[in-house]
Amino acid sequence: MSDNLQIGRDGRLRHLLTMEGLPRTLLLQILDQAERYAADRRAEGAHGDKKHPVLHGKTVVNLFFEASTRTRTTFELAAKRLAADVVNLQVSASSTSKGETLLDTLKTLEAMQVDMFVIRHEASGAAHFFAQHAAPGVAILNAGDGRHAHPTQALLDMFTIRRHKPDFSKLSVAIVGDALHSRVARSDIHALRTLGARDVRLVAPRPLVPTGIEHLGVKVFNELEAGLDGVDVVILLRLQTERMLGAFLPSTGEFHRDFGLTRERLAKLKPDVLVMHPGPINRGVEIEGDVAYGERSVILEQVAHGVAVRMAVMAMILGGEAA
């Protein structure tokens, strides 16, 4: 559905809406460009302020209809490090609260000569809607839409995995938890399959397994121990109780008992297993506090890598940079 919108006739990235349908070569280009930005940052040190003038003269609007800390902040930092002008739109205080439609909001802001919208919205398909109606030359970058997709989170997850385990063809990856309500799970599955991961698993209670998810090439497990047996990477998902309209689970305590990653369960896994989580973390629910920031966790690395990955995407769409 979205790949024709995402990729222009010249084969270059035009919008980023989903991982679905993107070619492996393009994903690798993004990851390679992100690696160069990350290397530059490491060379500068923690207090470096070097800017890459790739987006000088461009305007990026962060249009967030849902609350966010990590994602919005990293997009803002990414755009500023590329020398773009950045506007953070407080949607709750904008005209949308007065009845203005999404299309009205888009066209009003386009009239102010915006080059890219970074959009987070509670409705699945919202980013695709914006891309369909955006003016030529205006780019849409999906920062998460409903249960559908979160492509830059998937890219930074792949970037983090590749830093530690570069050969995806050898990897067994388990995605654990609330996949039913997770846009990250779907995007990670598409990215892992595109990059050639040999074994992708979804481990969750039956009520939290999306219907037909096996068609994406994943194996479904309803017991944690079996699902984690022999894996190289564990990606934990937040239990999204705010999206649950029915009795999906008896309690968060029972979820932790049956599916939470504890020190005891971690000790039974491979000694070099990677523990990941897109955040925010529910301590004592999907993961024990000591495990979240233990020696096998790369959760803080994921956050740190978000800036470089989002710089790479923005540069490729607006600045014409490629590997």
HUUR-V266463 format. One record per residue. N is the residue number from 1. D_FIRST is the distance of its C-alpha to the first C-alpha in Angstrom with 1 decimal. Layout:
n=[N & N]
d_first=[D_FIRST & D_FIRST]
//
This chain:
n=[1 & 2 & 3 & 4 & 5 & 6 & 7 & 8 & 9 & 10 & 11 & 12 & 13 & 14 & 15 & 16 & 17 & 18 & 19 & 20 & 21 & 22 & 23 & 24 & 25 & 26 & 27 & 28 & 29 & 30 & 31 & 32 & 33 & 34 & 35 & 36 & 37 & 38 & 39 & 40 & 41 & 42 & 43 & 44 & 45 & 46 & 47 & 48 & 49 & 50 & 51 & 52 & 53 & 54 & 55 & 56 & 57 & 58 & 59 & 60 & 61 & 62 & 63 & 64 & 65 & 66 & 67 & 68 & 69 & 70 & 71 & 72 & 73 & 74 & 75 & 76 & 77 & 78 & 79 & 80 & 81 & 82 & 83 & 84 & 85 & 86 & 87 & 88 & 89 & 90 & 91 & 92 & 93 & 94 & 95 & 96 & 97 & 98 & 99 & 100 & 101 & 102 & 103 & 104 & 105 & 106 & 107 & 108 & 109 & 110 & 111 & 112 & 113 & 114 & 115 & 116 & 117 & 118 & 119 & 120 & 121 & 122 & 123 & 124 & 125 & 126 & 127 & 128 & 129 & 130 & 131 & 132 & 133 & 134 & 135 & 136 & 137 & 138 & 139 & 140 & 141 & 142 & 143 & 144 & 145 & 146 & 147 & 148 & 149 & 150 & 151 & 152 & 153 & 154 & 155 & 156 & 157 & 158 & 159 & 160 & 161 & 162 & 163 & 164 & 165 & 166 & 167 & 168 & 169 & 170 & 171 & 172 & 173 & 174 & 175 & 176 & 177 & 178 & 179 & 180 & 181 & 182 & 183 & 184 & 185 & 186 & 187 & 188 & 189 & 190 & 191 & 192 & 193 & 194 & 195 & 196 & 197 & 198 & 199 & 200 & 201 & 202 & 203 & 204 & 205 & 206 & 207 & 208 & 209 & 210 & 211 & 212 & 213 & 214 & 215 & 216 & 217 & 218 & 219 & 220 & 221 & 222 & 223 & 224 & 225 & 226 & 227 & 228 & 229 & 230 & 231 & 232 & 233 & 234 & 235 & 236 & 237 & 238 & 239 & 240 & 241 & 242 & 243 & 244 & 245 & 246 & 247 & 248 & 249 & 250 & 251 & 252 & 253 & 254 & 255 & 256 & 257 & 258 & 259 & 260 & 261 & 262 & 263 & 264 & 265 & 266 & 267 & 268 & 269 & 270 & 271 & 272 & 273 & 274 & 275 & 276 & 277 & 278 & 279 & 280 & 281 & 282 & 283 & 284 & 285 & 286 & 287 & 288 & 289 & 290 & 291 & 292 & 293 & 294 & 295 & 296 & 297 & 298 & 299 & 300 & 301 & 302 & 303 & 304 & 305 & 306 & 307 & 308 & 309 & 310 & 311 & 312 & 313 & 314 & 315 & 316 & 317 & 318 & 319 & 320 & 321 & 322 & 323]
d_first=[0.0 & 3.8 & 6.0 & 7.1 & 8.0 & 9.6 & 11.6 & 13.9 & 15.6 & 18.3 & 16.3 & 17.0 & 15.1 & 14.5 & 13.0 & 12.7 & 10.3 & 9.8 & 11.5 & 8.8 & 8.4 & 11.3 & 14.3 & 17.6 & 19.5 & 17.6 & 18.2 & 21.8 & 22.2 & 21.3 & 23.7 & 26.4 & 26.3 & 26.5 & 29.5 & 31.3 & 30.9 & 32.2 & 35.0 & 36.1 & 36.2 & 38.3 & 40.6 & 41.2 & 42.1 & 41.3 & 42.6 & 41.1 & 39.6 & 38.4 & 35.6 & 33.4 & 33.3 & 29.8 & 28.6 & 32.1 & 31.8 & 28.2 & 27.6 & 25.2 & 24.9 & 24.3 & 23.0 & 23.4 & 23.4 & 24.3 & 27.3 & 27.0 & 29.6 & 28.4 & 25.0 & 26.1 & 29.3 & 27.8 & 25.3 & 28.4 & 30.5 & 27.9 & 27.7 & 31.4 & 32.1 & 30.2 & 32.5 & 30.0 & 31.2 & 29.6 & 29.5 & 29.0 & 28.3 & 29.9 & 27.7 & 30.2 & 32.8 & 30.6 & 30.2 & 27.4 & 30.2 & 31.9 & 29.2 & 27.1 & 23.5 & 20.6 & 20.1 & 23.8 & 23.9 & 21.3 & 23.1 & 26.5 & 25.7 & 24.2 & 27.6 & 29.2 & 27.6 & 25.2 & 23.3 & 20.9 & 20.0 & 19.8 & 18.5 & 19.2 & 18.8 & 19.5 & 16.7 & 13.4 & 10.6 & 13.5 & 12.5 & 9.1 & 11.6 & 14.0 & 11.9 & 11.1 & 14.9 & 16.4 & 19.0 & 18.9 & 20.1 & 19.2 & 17.1 & 15.3 & 15.9 & 14.8 & 18.1 & 16.9 & 15.2 & 16.8 & 16.2 & 12.7 & 13.0 & 15.9 & 15.0 & 18.4 & 20.3 & 18.8 & 19.8 & 23.3 & 23.6 & 23.0 & 25.3 & 28.0 & 27.8 & 28.1 & 31.2 & 33.0 & 31.5 & 30.0 & 29.4 & 26.3 & 27.1 & 30.1 & 28.6 & 28.5 & 26.6 & 27.0 & 24.8 & 27.3 & 27.2 & 25.1 & 21.6 & 20.9 & 20.8 & 19.8 & 16.7 & 18.6 & 18.9 & 15.2 & 14.8 & 18.1 & 17.3 & 14.2 & 16.5 & 19.5 & 18.1 & 16.8 & 20.2 & 21.9 & 23.6 & 25.6 & 25.7 & 23.4 & 24.9 & 24.2 & 27.5 & 27.8 & 29.8 & 28.3 & 27.5 & 25.3 & 23.2 & 19.7 & 19.5 & 17.9 & 17.7 & 19.6 & 16.7 & 15.4 & 18.8 & 21.0 & 24.5 & 25.5 & 29.0 & 30.7 & 33.8 & 33.8 & 36.5 & 34.9 & 31.5 & 33.1 & 35.3 & 35.2 & 32.2 & 32.0 & 29.8 & 29.6 & 26.8 & 28.1 & 26.1 & 27.6 & 28.6 & 26.9 & 29.5 & 28.6 & 25.3 & 27.3 & 28.4 & 30.3 & 32.6 & 30.3 & 33.1 & 36.9 & 37.2 & 36.1 & 39.3 & 38.5 & 35.1 & 36.9 & 39.4 & 37.0 & 34.0 & 35.4 & 36.0 & 39.8 & 42.2 & 43.5 & 40.1 & 39.3 & 42.7 & 41.6 & 38.6 & 38.7 & 40.8 & 38.1 & 35.2 & 32.9 & 32.4 & 29.4 & 28.2 & 25.7 & 28.3 & 29.9 & 32.1 & 33.8 & 37.1 & 38.7 & 35.6 & 33.0 & 35.3 & 39.0 & 40.1 & 41.9 & 39.0 & 36.6 & 38.6 & 40.4 & 40.7 & 37.7 & 35.4 & 33.2 & 31.8 & 33.6 & 32.3 & 28.7 & 29.6 & 31.5 & 28.7 & 26.2 & 27.8 & 27.7 & 24.1 & 23.0 & 25.4 & 23.7 & 20.2 & 21.8 & 24.0 & 21.3 & 19.2 & 22.3 & 25.1 & 23.9 & 25.3 & 24.2 & 26.0]
//
